[in-house]
């Protein structure tokens, strides 16, 4: 009786195709950057509430460019907003895909570990005298606890 929620395989060909598709995605987004944790923390974030603010600022800047410094590029601001908006559905889709991959990997890893525990327990309990002692001992090291250092009494 298989109670596993996942009964699937991923062929090497399908894995290669998925990796190629991901490479294509990266290829189509050559401008993606990697920022440090410190940068991530320090940067102002544009969330749902900020989107309306930014949109209004674009309108104000476009209609009233005289009060802005000459170095301020309204078209560049528009490009930033357009790229943010264009990336939004991609980010949502990738986040969902990442969650599905993470959940599937977690579940299958859990199932594999549970299966391994079953094998270990049966080998330990029923495999005596069947030349499994060395393997059972090796597997049992997974559960070995490190001895605690004795605390000096004062």
Backbone torsions as a table, in degrees:
resi	resn	phi	psi	omega
1	UNK	NA	120.0	-179.3
2	UNK	-97.4	112.6	178.2
3	UNK	-100.3	8.4	-178.1
4	UNK	-68.7	133.2	176.2
5	UNK	-73.3	-13.4	-177.4
6	UNK	-125.5	122.3	175.3
7	UNK	-133.6	83.3	-174.1
8	UNK	-147.8	165.4	172.2
9	UNK	-134.2	160.9	175.3
10	UNK	-126.5	108.7	-177.6
11	UNK	-67.6	154.7	176.1
12	UNK	-57.3	-34.1	179.4
13	UNK	-67.6	-42.9	178.8
14	UNK	-68.3	-39.1	176.7
15	UNK	-60.0	-45.7	178.7
16	UNK	-62.0	-39.5	179.3
17	UNK	-65.5	-41.0	178.2
18	UNK	-64.5	-45.0	178.5
19	UNK	-62.7	-37.0	176.8
20	UNK	-66.0	-40.4	178.0
21	UNK	-63.5	-40.4	177.3
22	UNK	-65.6	-38.1	176.4
23	UNK	-63.1	-37.9	177.1
24	UNK	-63.7	-42.6	177.8
25	UNK	-59.3	-47.7	179.1
26	UNK	-61.8	-37.7	178.5
27	UNK	-63.5	-38.4	-178.1
28	UNK	-78.1	-10.8	179.4
29	UNK	-123.5	59.0	-174.1
30	UNK	-67.1	-12.5	-176.8
31	UNK	-88.9	-2.4	-179.3
32	UNK	-61.2	143.6	-178.2
33	UNK	-123.4	163.4	176.3
34	UNK	-118.7	119.1	-178.8
35	UNK	-111.0	154.8	-179.0
36	UNK	-74.5	165.4	177.4
37	UNK	-62.0	-40.3	179.8
38	UNK	-62.1	-43.2	177.5
39	UNK	-63.1	-44.2	-179.1
40	UNK	-57.4	-42.0	-179.4
41	UNK	-68.7	-40.5	-172.5
42	UNK	-80.6	-21.8	-177.1
43	UNK	-72.8	138.3	172.7
44	UNK	-66.7	142.5	-175.2
45	UNK	-103.9	142.5	175.6
46	UNK	-106.4	105.6	176.4
47	UNK	-104.9	-164.2	-177.7
48	UNK	-59.6	-43.5	-179.5
49	UNK	-67.5	-36.5	-178.1
50	UNK	-72.4	-23.7	-178.2
51	UNK	-61.3	-42.9	178.5
52	UNK	-65.7	-39.1	178.0
53	UNK	-61.6	-45.8	-179.4
54	UNK	-65.1	-42.9	179.4
55	UNK	-59.9	-43.3	179.1
56	UNK	-66.2	-38.7	179.2
57	UNK	-64.4	-36.7	176.7
58	UNK	-62.3	-44.8	178.7
59	UNK	-61.3	-46.0	-179.0
60	UNK	-62.8	-45.4	-179.1
61	UNK	-64.1	-39.9	-178.8
62	UNK	-69.6	-37.4	-176.7
63	UNK	-86.0	-18.8	-176.3
64	UNK	-135.6	62.5	-175.4
65	UNK	-73.1	-12.4	-174.4
66	UNK	-65.9	-32.6	-176.5
67	UNK	-84.6	-10.2	179.8
68	UNK	-84.5	152.6	175.4
69	UNK	-60.7	150.6	-178.3
70	UNK	-62.2	-26.0	-179.1
71	UNK	-76.4	-13.3	-179.5
72	UNK	-74.6	126.7	-175.8
73	UNK	-106.6	102.8	-178.9
74	UNK	-63.7	-38.5	178.9
75	UNK	-63.6	-37.5	177.1
76	UNK	-65.0	-39.7	176.4
77	UNK	-60.1	-44.3	178.0
78	UNK	-60.6	-40.7	178.7
79	UNK	-64.3	-39.8	177.3
80	UNK	-61.0	-45.8	-179.9
81	UNK	-64.6	-44.3	-179.1
82	UNK	-62.9	-40.7	179.0
83	UNK	-67.7	-41.5	176.7
84	UNK	-57.3	-48.0	-178.9
85	UNK	-65.0	-38.8	-180.0
86	UNK	-68.7	-33.2	-179.7
87	UNK	-77.8	-21.2	-174.9
88	UNK	-55.6	-53.1	-179.5
89	UNK	-67.3	-29.5	177.2
90	UNK	-67.5	-45.4	179.6
91	UNK	-60.8	-42.4	179.0
92	UNK	-62.2	-44.3	-179.3
93	UNK	-66.2	-42.3	179.0
94	UNK	-67.1	-38.0	177.2
95	UNK	-61.5	-44.7	178.8
96	UNK	-63.4	-44.2	178.3
97	UNK	-61.7	-43.5	178.7
98	UNK	-60.4	-42.4	178.4
99	UNK	-63.0	-41.9	179.2
100	UNK	-65.2	-43.4	178.5
101	UNK	-64.1	-46.0	179.4
102	UNK	-60.0	-46.8	-179.1
103	UNK	-64.0	-42.0	179.8
104	UNK	-66.4	-42.1	178.7
105	UNK	-65.7	-41.2	177.5
106	UNK	-60.8	-47.4	-178.2
107	UNK	-65.2	-44.4	-179.1
108	UNK	-70.4	-35.1	174.9
109	UNK	-64.0	-40.8	177.4
110	UNK	-63.4	-42.9	178.8
111	UNK	-64.6	-42.3	179.1
112	UNK	-64.0	-41.1	179.6
113	UNK	-67.2	-41.6	177.4
114	UNK	-62.4	-42.0	176.2
115	UNK	-61.5	-42.0	179.5
116	UNK	-63.9	-38.4	176.8
117	UNK	-63.0	-39.0	177.5
118	UNK	-62.4	-47.2	178.9
119	UNK	-59.9	-46.3	-179.3
120	UNK	-60.6	-47.9	-178.5
121	UNK	-63.6	-42.2	177.6
122	UNK	-66.5	-41.2	179.1
123	UNK	-64.8	-39.9	-179.1
124	UNK	-68.9	-41.6	-175.4
125	UNK	-87.9	-33.5	-174.6
126	UNK	-113.5	-7.8	-172.7
127	UNK	-97.0	9.8	-179.2
128	UNK	-62.8	135.7	179.0
129	UNK	78.9	6.0	-179.8
130	UNK	-110.3	27.4	179.4
131	UNK	61.4	32.3	178.7
132	UNK	-108.3	-1.9	-174.1
133	UNK	-58.1	-43.8	-178.7
134	UNK	-64.6	-44.6	179.6
135	UNK	-65.8	-42.1	179.4
136	UNK	-62.8	-41.4	177.5
137	UNK	-62.8	-42.5	178.4
138	UNK	-62.4	-44.5	179.2
139	UNK	-66.1	-35.7	-178.8
140	UNK	-65.7	-20.7	177.3
141	UNK	-61.2	-22.1	177.6
142	UNK	-60.1	-29.0	-175.0
143	UNK	-103.2	0.2	-179.0
144	UNK	-65.8	136.4	178.3
145	UNK	-100.4	143.3	176.7
146	UNK	-76.0	139.2	177.8
147	UNK	-70.5	136.9	178.5
148	UNK	-78.6	143.4	176.2
149	UNK	-68.6	137.1	-179.9
150	UNK	-65.5	133.6	178.0
151	UNK	-86.9	129.7	-178.3
152	UNK	-66.5	137.1	177.6
153	UNK	-87.5	139.1	179.5
154	UNK	-112.9	NA	NA
